[in-house]
Amino acid sequence: QRQLVESGGGLVQPGGSLRLSCAASGFSLDNYAIGWFRQAPGKEREGISCISSSGMTTKYGDSVKGRFTISRDNAKNTGDLQMNDLKPEDSGVYYCLADLRPFGSGSVCLSGGTADYIYWGQGTQVTVSA
C-alpha cells in the first residue's frame, strides 16, 4: 500500500522554526515531485512549495518565499520542509503530496489535485502562537 506520512508538526512561538518530514512507504519517490500544502480552519488548501523529482527545481508560494526551504533525499525516500521565521498565519494542517505529473515550472504541482498518480499524506498540525 502506497502511503505518505508527515511528521514534525507542533506548537512553536512566532519567529521560531520547525522542520517537517514526509516519508513514503510502498513506493519510491524517485520519479515523483514532492509538494507541501497547508489548510487553515475555514480556508482552502494552499500550495506552499514543490520540488522536482531530481531536486533541481523548486517553487514556492508567495507567502513563504525566503522563509521556507523544501528539500528531498531520494536515498531515504523522504522530503522535508524547513520553516523559519514562523508567523501565526502559518498555522494549519500541513500535507505532503507525491505527484507524477511533469514538473515544468512547478505550477502544476503547486495546484495540487487528485488523480491516480497523486498521493497525499494525512497531515500534521502546525500551530504558531505565543
C-alpha positions as CSV (number, residue, x, y, z in Angstrom):
1,Q,0.0,0.0,0.0
2,R,1.4,3.4,-1.0
3,Q,1.5,5.8,1.8
4,L,2.9,9.2,2.8
5,V,3.3,10.1,6.4
6,E,4.1,13.6,7.7
7,S,5.9,14.3,10.9
8,G,7.5,17.2,12.7
9,G,4.5,19.4,13.4
10,G,3.8,21.0,16.8
11,L,3.4,24.2,18.7
12,V,6.0,27.0,18.1
13,Q,6.3,30.6,19.1
14,P,6.2,33.3,16.4
15,G,9.7,33.7,14.9
16,G,10.5,30.1,15.6
17,S,11.3,27.2,13.3
18,L,10.0,23.7,12.6
19,R,11.2,21.0,10.2
20,L,8.5,18.8,8.6
21,S,9.3,15.5,7.1
22,C,7.3,13.3,4.6
23,A,8.2,9.7,4.4
24,A,6.9,7.4,1.7
25,S,6.2,3.7,2.0
26,G,5.1,1.1,-0.5
27,F,6.6,3.1,-3.4
28,S,9.7,5.0,-4.5
29,L,9.6,8.8,-4.6
30,D,12.4,8.9,-7.2
31,N,10.1,9.9,-10.1
32,Y,7.7,12.0,-8.1
33,A,7.6,15.6,-7.4
34,I,7.1,16.3,-3.7
35,G,4.8,19.1,-2.6
36,W,3.7,20.7,0.7
37,F,0.3,22.2,1.3
38,R,-1.4,23.7,4.3
39,Q,-5.0,24.2,5.3
40,A,-6.2,26.6,8.0
41,P,-9.6,26.3,9.6
42,G,-12.3,27.6,7.2
43,K,-9.8,28.1,4.4
44,E,-9.0,26.2,1.2
45,R,-5.9,24.1,1.0
46,E,-2.9,26.3,-0.1
47,G,0.1,25.2,-2.1
48,I,3.3,26.0,-0.1
49,S,6.2,24.5,-2.1
50,C,7.1,21.8,-4.6
51,I,10.4,20.2,-5.6
52,S,11.0,18.3,-8.8
53,S,12.0,14.6,-8.8
54,S,15.6,15.4,-9.3
55,G,15.6,18.1,-6.7
56,M,16.9,20.6,-9.2
57,T,13.8,22.8,-9.4
58,T,11.7,24.2,-6.6
59,K,8.7,26.5,-6.4
60,Y,7.3,28.4,-3.5
61,G,4.1,30.2,-2.8
62,D,4.5,34.0,-2.3
63,S,3.5,33.8,1.4
64,V,6.5,31.6,2.3
65,K,9.3,32.7,-0.1
66,G,12.5,33.4,1.8
67,R,11.3,31.7,5.0
68,F,10.7,28.1,3.9
69,T,13.0,25.7,2.2
70,I,12.0,22.4,0.6
71,S,14.4,19.5,0.1
72,R,14.4,15.8,-0.6
73,D,16.5,12.8,0.0
74,N,15.7,10.1,-2.6
75,A,18.0,7.6,-0.9
76,K,15.9,7.9,2.2
77,N,12.6,8.2,0.3
78,T,11.7,11.4,2.1
79,G,11.0,15.1,1.6
80,D,11.5,17.9,4.1
81,L,10.2,21.4,4.6
82,Q,12.3,23.7,6.8
83,M,10.2,26.5,8.1
84,N,11.8,29.6,9.6
85,D,10.5,32.8,11.0
86,L,7.1,31.3,11.5
87,K,4.1,33.6,11.8
88,P,0.7,32.9,13.3
89,E,-0.8,32.9,9.8
90,D,1.4,29.9,9.0
91,S,-0.7,27.8,11.4
92,G,-2.7,24.9,9.9
93,V,-2.6,21.3,8.9
94,Y,0.4,20.6,6.6
95,Y,0.1,17.9,4.0
96,C,2.7,16.4,1.7
97,L,2.0,15.3,-1.8
98,A,3.7,13.0,-4.3
99,D,3.0,14.0,-7.9
100,L,3.9,12.1,-11.0
101,R,2.9,14.9,-13.5
102,P,5.6,16.7,-15.5
103,F,7.1,19.3,-13.2
104,G,7.9,22.1,-15.6
105,S,8.0,25.3,-13.5
106,G,6.2,23.7,-10.6
107,S,2.9,25.4,-11.0
108,V,1.1,22.2,-11.8
109,C,2.4,20.6,-8.6
110,L,1.5,23.6,-6.6
111,S,-2.1,23.4,-7.8
112,G,-2.5,20.0,-6.0
113,G,-5.5,18.0,-7.1
114,T,-6.4,14.3,-7.0
115,A,-5.7,11.6,-9.5
116,D,-4.4,8.0,-9.7
117,Y,-0.8,9.4,-9.9
118,I,-1.1,11.7,-7.0
119,Y,-0.7,10.7,-3.4
120,W,-1.5,12.7,-0.2
121,G,-0.4,12.2,3.4
122,Q,-2.8,12.5,6.3
123,G,-1.4,15.8,7.6
124,T,0.5,17.2,10.6
125,Q,-0.7,20.1,12.7
126,V,1.4,23.3,13.0
127,T,0.4,25.9,15.4
128,V,2.3,29.2,15.7
129,S,1.2,31.0,18.8
130,A,2.7,32.9,21.7
